[in-house]
């Protein structure tokens, strides 16, 4: 099991994007998912570094596989969120929900 008990914000985003993408989670699809969902520009290097850090802590695992698109010959590193990664994402969600509890009346952003 991992020794990591807290996710940084960007690691959390990367982990959730990988979960959402499932079998199609590799650096550039995760990057695109993050940009679309968060409305923020993200660098490929930042995604790569976060994925390596998550893998080091066994929250994701990677494997090389040939791209599924027609005519693709190059292999890509695909990422899968591990059970400890899913559990840490759930824990992070519970913590955020606990912090938001009772703040529904707060007008955020305006």
C-alpha positions as CSV (number, residue, x, y, z in Angstrom):
1,X,0.0,0.0,0.0
2,X,1.0,3.6,-0.5
3,X,2.5,5.8,2.2
4,X,0.8,8.9,0.6
5,X,-2.3,10.0,2.5
6,X,-2.9,13.4,1.0
7,X,-3.2,14.4,-2.6
8,X,-2.1,17.8,-3.9
9,X,-4.6,19.6,-5.9
10,X,-3.0,18.9,-9.3
11,X,-2.3,15.3,-8.4
12,X,-6.0,15.0,-7.4
13,X,-7.0,16.4,-10.8
14,X,-4.7,14.1,-12.7
15,X,-6.0,11.0,-10.7
16,X,-9.6,12.0,-11.4
17,X,-8.9,12.5,-15.1
18,X,-7.3,9.1,-15.3
19,X,-10.2,7.5,-13.6
20,X,-12.6,9.3,-16.0
21,X,-10.6,8.2,-19.1
22,X,-10.3,4.6,-18.0
23,X,-8.5,2.5,-20.7
24,X,-7.6,5.6,-22.7
25,X,-5.6,7.4,-20.0
26,X,-2.2,8.5,-21.3
27,X,-0.4,11.8,-20.9
28,X,-2.0,13.7,-23.8
29,X,-5.6,12.5,-23.2
30,X,-5.2,13.3,-19.5
31,X,-3.9,16.8,-20.4
32,X,-6.9,17.4,-22.7
33,X,-9.4,16.1,-20.1
34,X,-7.9,18.5,-17.5
35,X,-8.0,21.5,-19.8
36,X,-11.6,20.8,-20.9
37,X,-12.9,20.1,-17.3
38,X,-11.0,22.8,-15.5
39,X,-10.8,25.5,-18.1
40,X,-7.1,25.9,-17.3
41,X,-4.1,25.5,-19.6
42,X,-2.0,22.5,-18.5
43,X,1.5,21.6,-19.6
44,X,2.4,18.1,-20.7
45,X,5.4,18.1,-18.4
46,X,3.3,18.9,-15.4
47,X,1.0,15.9,-16.2
48,X,4.0,13.7,-16.8
49,X,5.6,14.6,-13.5
50,X,2.3,14.1,-11.6
51,X,1.8,10.7,-13.1
52,X,5.3,9.6,-12.2
53,X,4.8,10.8,-8.6
54,X,1.5,9.0,-8.5
55,X,3.1,5.9,-9.9
56,X,5.9,6.1,-7.4
57,X,3.3,6.0,-4.6
58,X,1.5,3.1,-6.3
59,X,-1.7,5.1,-6.9
60,X,-1.5,4.5,-10.6
61,X,0.3,1.9,-12.6
62,X,1.5,2.1,-16.2
63,X,2.0,-0.2,-19.1
64,X,3.2,0.3,-22.6
65,X,0.8,-0.5,-25.4
66,X,0.3,0.2,-29.0
67,X,-2.2,2.9,-29.8
68,X,-5.6,1.6,-30.9
69,X,-6.1,4.2,-33.6
70,X,-5.9,3.0,-37.2
71,X,-2.4,3.3,-38.5
72,X,-0.7,4.1,-35.2
73,X,2.6,2.2,-34.8
74,X,4.1,3.9,-31.8
75,X,3.6,2.6,-28.3
76,X,2.2,4.8,-25.5
77,X,2.4,4.6,-21.8
78,X,-1.2,4.1,-20.5
79,X,-2.1,4.6,-16.9
80,X,-4.6,2.8,-14.6
81,X,-5.6,4.0,-11.2
82,X,-4.9,1.3,-8.6
83,X,-7.3,0.4,-5.8
84,X,-5.3,2.5,-3.3
85,X,-5.5,5.4,-5.7
86,X,-9.3,5.0,-5.9
87,X,-9.5,4.9,-2.1
88,X,-7.3,8.0,-1.7
89,X,-9.5,9.8,-4.3
90,X,-12.6,8.8,-2.2
91,X,-10.9,10.0,1.0
92,X,-10.0,13.4,-0.7
93,X,-13.6,13.8,-1.8
94,X,-15.0,13.1,1.7
95,X,-12.5,15.6,3.2
96,X,-13.6,18.3,0.7
97,X,-17.3,17.6,1.2
98,X,-16.8,17.9,5.0
99,X,-15.1,21.3,4.5
100,X,-18.0,22.4,2.2
101,X,-20.6,21.1,4.6
102,X,-22.7,24.0,5.9
103,X,-21.4,26.5,3.3
104,X,-24.2,26.0,0.8
105,X,-25.4,29.5,1.5
106,X,-22.0,31.0,0.8
107,X,-22.0,32.8,-2.5
108,X,-18.8,31.8,-4.1
109,X,-17.4,33.8,-7.0
110,X,-19.8,36.6,-7.0
